[in-house]
Amino acid sequence: MRLFSALVLAAALSPISAFAADNVEVKVTGMTCGACVSKVQDALAKLGGVEKGTVKVELAGNKATLMVAKLDDKMKTAITDAVKAAGYTATEVAMTTAAAAPATTETKKTKKN
C-alpha cells in the first residue's frame, strides 16, 4: 500500500506523469548556427506540458525532439507558435515511437521433452 501511495503522490506532484508522455519530432527550418539551436531549445523548454530536460534540437538534422504530456492539436499549435516566436518555422509536428530497447545476444533455450 505504501508503494501505491508513493506512486500516486509522485504522479500528482509531477507536472507530467512518466507513464503517459508522447515523444514528438518537429522539423525546424531557418536555423544556421548554435545560437539558433539555443533559441529554439529555450522556446520549446518553456512550454507548459513539455517534460523537463527532454528538448533536444539538432542543427544538422533541422529537427527538435521532445516529450509532452499529450500531443493534441492544442499542443501542436503551441509548439509551432513557440518556434515561430523564436524566429524559425516549425513543420511536421508528429508523434514518434520511443527508442527501441537494445538488442541482446542472449538466446532462450527451449526445454525438450
C-alpha positions in Angstrom: 0.0 0.0 0.0 2.9 2.4 0.7 4.3 1.9 -2.8 0.9 2.7 -4.3 0.6 5.8 -2.2 4.1 6.9 -3.1 3.3 6.4 -6.8 0.1 8.4 -6.6 1.8 11.2 -4.7 4.7 11.3 -7.2 2.2 11.4 -10.2 0.2 14.2 -8.5 3.3 16.3 -7.8 4.9 15.8 -11.2 3.8 18.1 -14.0 3.9 15.2 -16.4 3.4 11.6 -15.5 6.2 9.4 -16.7 3.6 6.9 -17.7 1.8 9.0 -20.3 4.4 11.1 -22.2 4.3 11.3 -26.0 7.6 11.5 -28.0 7.5 14.3 -30.5 9.6 15.3 -33.5 9.4 18.7 -35.1 11.0 19.8 -38.4 12.6 23.2 -37.9 13.7 25.4 -40.8 15.8 28.6 -40.7 18.4 27.6 -38.2 22.0 28.3 -39.2 24.1 28.2 -36.1 24.4 27.1 -32.5 22.7 30.3 -31.2 19.7 29.4 -33.4 19.6 25.9 -31.8 19.7 27.5 -28.3 16.8 29.9 -29.1 14.6 27.0 -30.4 15.5 24.8 -27.4 14.8 27.5 -24.9 11.4 28.4 -26.5 10.3 24.7 -26.5 11.5 24.0 -23.0 9.4 26.9 -21.6 6.1 25.4 -23.0 3.7 24.0 -20.5 3.3 20.3 -20.9 6.8 19.7 -22.1 8.7 17.2 -19.9 11.7 18.9 -18.3 15.1 18.0 -19.8 13.7 16.3 -22.9 14.1 19.0 -25.5 16.9 18.3 -28.0 17.5 20.4 -31.1 19.7 19.3 -34.0 21.2 21.8 -36.4 22.4 19.2 -38.9 19.1 17.4 -38.9 16.9 20.5 -38.8 14.8 19.0 -36.1 13.8 19.1 -32.5 12.7 16.2 -30.3 10.9 16.5 -27.0 8.4 14.7 -24.8 5.0 16.2 -24.0 2.2 15.1 -21.7 -0.2 14.7 -24.7 0.3 15.6 -28.3 -3.0 17.0 -29.4 -3.9 19.9 -31.8 -3.5 22.5 -29.0 0.0 21.2 -28.2 0.9 21.1 -31.9 -0.2 24.8 -32.2 1.8 25.7 -29.1 4.9 24.1 -30.4 4.6 25.7 -33.8 3.9 29.1 -32.2 6.9 28.8 -29.9 9.3 28.0 -32.7 7.8 30.9 -34.8 8.2 33.3 -31.8 11.9 32.3 -31.7 12.2 33.3 -35.3 12.0 30.0 -37.2 9.5 27.8 -38.9 8.2 24.5 -37.5 6.6 21.9 -39.8 5.7 18.3 -39.5 5.0 18.2 -35.8 4.4 14.5 -35.2 4.5 11.8 -32.6 7.4 9.3 -32.9 8.0 5.9 -31.4 10.2 5.6 -28.4 13.7 4.4 -28.9 13.9 0.7 -29.3 15.4 -1.4 -26.5 18.9 -2.5 -27.1 19.2 -5.9 -28.8 20.7 -8.7 -26.7 22.8 -11.6 -28.0 21.3 -13.9 -25.4 19.1 -16.6 -26.8 16.4 -18.6 -24.9 17.0 -22.3 -24.6 13.9 -24.3 -25.1 13.2 -27.3 -22.9 13.0 -30.6 -24.9 10.6 -33.3 -23.7 
